[in-house]
Amino acid sequence: MLLEWKDLQNKYFKKPLTGVLHVGAHLAEEAPLYSGAGVSNVWWVEGNPTVMPKLQLALRPYPTQRLLQALVFEEDGVELDFHVTNIDGMSSSIYEFGTHTSFSPEIQFVEHLKLPTRSIDSLVQENNIKDINLINLDLQGAELPALKGATKLLAGVDYLLTEVNKAQVYKGCTQIGELDDLLTDFTRVETYWVADQGWGDALYVRNS
């Protein structure tokens, strides 16, 4: 996460965090942040089955943080190619690399899996996920389809923290303007761009 968690808490999290849905877990690097903030209701979703053993190990110190393996998309049951990289699956995506190779040539796809998709709303219903008011998306360009499949959950969420793109970092990836157009009930209050790479992080807060 590029934005400073404590700064976001102090400036924007005016309502207490009742629960976090983190989609695109990788190795749950943010687990200590959520725990330190006193958020016990945390759900992680990861599409890459190859990192699940390491992810389960990383979450072992946080027994109230729960884990689901699912490739998130706007609807259920679509079989997609999921491109897995060589560095613990970092930067794995349903999209092929665009400009990504120009600034991280050491990261390469080494495996291509056929996986069925799930929508966020379906996962929430099936797993009785409740009291979520922060969504954190780290989906390597697939943020727009993920949110299109999360309309029910999104209606009750106060905060959305997401990776964003202003270049074709992945071919066909979600652009930040598309998120702005979709999230009409929210205001983008913070944006951080990685220099000369065309991607970053943004925080959206529900309009009062």
C-alpha positions as CSV (number, residue, x, y, z in Angstrom):
1,M,0.0,0.0,0.0
2,L,1.5,3.3,-1.1
3,L,-0.7,5.7,1.0
4,E,0.2,6.0,4.7
5,W,-2.3,4.1,6.7
6,K,-2.1,6.3,9.8
7,D,-2.5,9.5,7.8
8,L,-5.7,8.0,6.2
9,Q,-7.0,7.1,9.6
10,N,-6.4,10.6,11.0
11,K,-7.7,12.6,8.1
12,Y,-10.5,10.5,6.6
13,F,-11.7,7.6,8.7
14,K,-14.3,9.6,10.6
15,K,-16.5,6.6,11.0
16,P,-14.9,3.6,12.9
17,L,-13.8,0.8,10.7
18,T,-16.3,-2.1,11.4
19,G,-14.8,-4.4,8.8
20,V,-12.4,-4.7,5.8
21,L,-12.8,-6.7,2.6
22,H,-9.4,-6.9,1.0
23,V,-9.5,-8.3,-2.5
24,G,-6.1,-9.2,-4.0
25,A,-4.5,-10.4,-0.8
26,H,-1.1,-11.5,-2.2
27,L,0.7,-12.3,1.1
28,A,-1.5,-10.2,3.4
29,E,1.1,-7.5,3.9
30,E,-1.5,-5.2,5.4
31,A,-2.6,-7.7,8.1
32,P,-0.6,-6.0,10.9
33,L,-2.1,-2.6,9.9
34,Y,-5.6,-3.8,10.3
35,S,-4.8,-5.6,13.5
36,G,-3.1,-2.5,14.9
37,A,-6.1,-0.4,14.0
38,G,-8.3,-2.8,16.1
39,V,-10.2,-4.2,13.1
40,S,-10.8,-7.8,13.8
41,N,-13.5,-8.3,11.1
42,V,-11.2,-8.7,8.1
43,W,-11.8,-10.9,5.0
44,W,-9.1,-11.5,2.5
45,V,-9.8,-12.7,-1.1
46,E,-7.0,-14.0,-3.3
47,G,-7.3,-15.3,-6.9
48,N,-4.0,-17.0,-7.1
49,P,-4.2,-20.6,-5.7
50,T,-0.4,-21.0,-5.9
51,V,0.2,-18.5,-3.0
52,M,-2.4,-19.9,-0.7
53,P,0.0,-21.9,1.6
54,K,2.2,-18.8,2.2
55,L,-0.9,-16.6,2.6
56,Q,-2.4,-19.0,5.2
57,L,0.9,-18.9,7.1
58,A,1.1,-15.1,7.0
59,L,-2.4,-14.9,8.5
60,R,-1.8,-17.4,11.2
61,P,-1.0,-14.7,13.9
62,Y,-4.4,-13.1,13.1
63,P,-7.1,-15.7,13.7
64,T,-10.0,-13.3,13.2
65,Q,-8.8,-12.4,9.7
66,R,-10.4,-14.9,7.3
67,L,-9.3,-16.0,3.9
68,L,-11.1,-17.0,0.7
69,Q,-9.6,-18.2,-2.6
70,A,-11.6,-16.8,-5.5
71,L,-10.8,-14.9,-8.8
72,V,-13.0,-11.8,-8.6
73,F,-14.7,-10.5,-11.6
74,E,-18.1,-8.8,-12.4
75,E,-20.0,-12.1,-12.6
76,D,-19.8,-15.7,-11.6
77,G,-18.6,-18.6,-13.7
78,V,-16.6,-16.9,-16.4
79,E,-13.4,-18.9,-17.1
80,L,-10.5,-16.6,-17.5
81,D,-6.8,-16.9,-18.0
82,F,-4.9,-15.9,-14.9
83,H,-1.3,-15.0,-15.5
84,V,1.0,-15.9,-12.6
85,T,4.4,-14.2,-12.1
86,N,7.7,-15.5,-10.9
87,I,8.0,-13.5,-7.6
88,D,5.5,-15.1,-5.2
89,G,2.8,-14.2,-7.7
90,M,3.3,-10.5,-7.3
91,S,1.7,-8.5,-10.2
92,S,-0.3,-11.6,-11.3
93,S,-3.4,-10.5,-13.3
94,I,-6.2,-11.5,-15.6
95,Y,-4.6,-9.0,-18.0
96,E,-1.3,-9.3,-19.9
97,F,1.5,-6.9,-19.2
98,G,1.5,-3.5,-21.0
99,T,4.0,-0.9,-19.9
100,H,4.7,-3.0,-16.8
101,T,7.6,-4.7,-18.5
102,S,9.3,-1.3,-19.1
103,F,9.8,-0.6,-15.4
104,S,9.8,-4.1,-13.9
105,P,11.4,-6.4,-16.5
106,E,12.5,-8.8,-13.8
107,I,8.8,-9.7,-13.2
108,Q,7.6,-12.3,-15.8
109,F,4.7,-14.5,-16.3
110,V,5.6,-18.1,-15.6
111,E,2.2,-19.9,-15.5
112,H,-1.2,-19.4,-17.0
113,L,-4.2,-20.8,-15.2
114,K,-7.8,-21.3,-16.3
115,L,-9.9,-20.2,-13.4
116,P,-13.6,-19.6,-12.9
117,T,-14.6,-16.2,-11.6
118,R,-16.7,-15.0,-8.7
119,S,-18.4,-11.7,-8.0
120,I,-17.8,-9.9,-4.7
121,D,-21.5,-9.8,-4.0
122,S,-21.8,-13.6,-4.4
123,L,-18.9,-14.2,-2.0
124,V,-20.4,-11.8,0.5
125,Q,-23.7,-13.6,0.5
126,E,-22.3,-17.1,0.5
127,N,-19.9,-16.5,3.3
128,N,-22.2,-14.3,5.5
129,I,-19.7,-11.4,5.3
130,K,-21.2,-8.5,7.4
131,D,-20.3,-5.1,8.7
132,I,-17.8,-4.2,6.0
133,N,-17.3,-0.4,5.6
134,L,-13.8,-0.5,3.9
135,I,-13.0,-2.2,0.6
136,N,-9.3,-2.5,-0.4
137,L,-8.7,-3.5,-4.0
138,D,-5.3,-4.6,-5.3
139,L,-6.3,-6.3,-8.5
140,Q,-3.6,-5.4,-11.1
141,G,-6.0,-3.6,-13.4
142,A,-9.2,-5.5,-12.7
143,E,-10.8,-3.0,-10.3
144,L,-13.7,-1.9,-12.6
145,P,-15.1,-5.4,-13.2
146,A,-14.6,-6.2,-9.5
147,L,-16.7,-3.2,-8.5
148,K,-19.3,-3.9,-11.1
149,G,-19.9,-7.2,-9.3
150,A,-20.0,-5.5,-5.9
151,T,-22.9,-3.1,-6.2
152,K,-24.8,-4.5,-3.1
153,L,-21.8,-4.4,-0.9
154,L,-20.6,-1.0,-2.2
155,A,-23.9,0.6,-1.3
156,G,-23.1,0.2,2.4
157,V,-19.4,1.0,2.3
158,D,-17.9,4.3,3.5
159,Y,-14.3,3.9,2.2
160,L,-12.7,2.4,-0.9
161,L,-8.9,2.1,-1.1
162,T,-7.7,0.9,-4.5
163,E,-4.8,0.6,-6.8
164,V,-5.3,2.9,-9.8
165,N,-3.9,3.3,-13.3
166,K,-3.5,6.2,-15.7
167,A,-1.5,4.2,-18.3
168,Q,-1.9,0.8,-19.9
169,V,0.3,-0.9,-17.2
170,Y,-1.7,-4.0,-18.1
171,K,-3.3,-4.3,-21.5
172,G,-7.0,-3.2,-21.1
173,C,-6.6,-2.4,-17.4
174,T,-9.0,-0.1,-15.6
175,Q,-8.2,3.6,-15.8
176,I,-8.7,6.0,-13.0
177,G,-11.3,8.0,-14.9
178,E,-13.5,4.9,-15.2
179,L,-13.5,4.5,-11.4
180,D,-14.3,8.2,-11.0
181,D,-17.3,7.8,-13.4
182,L,-18.5,4.7,-11.6
183,L,-18.1,5.9,-8.0
184,T,-20.5,8.8,-8.2
185,D,-21.5,8.4,-4.5
186,F,-17.8,8.9,-3.5
187,T,-15.1,11.5,-3.7
188,R,-11.5,10.7,-4.5
189,V,-9.7,12.4,-1.7
190,E,-6.2,11.1,-2.0
191,T,-4.1,9.9,-5.0
192,Y,-0.5,8.8,-5.0
193,W,1.3,8.0,-8.3
194,V,4.5,6.1,-8.6
195,A,6.8,8.3,-10.5
196,D,7.0,7.5,-14.3
197,Q,5.1,4.2,-13.9
198,G,1.5,5.2,-14.5
199,W,0.0,3.5,-11.5
200,G,-0.6,4.3,-7.8
201,D,-3.2,4.2,-5.0
202,A,-6.3,6.2,-4.3
203,L,-8.8,6.6,-1.5
204,Y,-12.4,7.2,-2.2
205,V,-14.7,8.4,0.7
206,R,-18.5,8.3,0.6
207,N,-20.1,11.7,0.2
208,S,-21.8,12.9,3.3
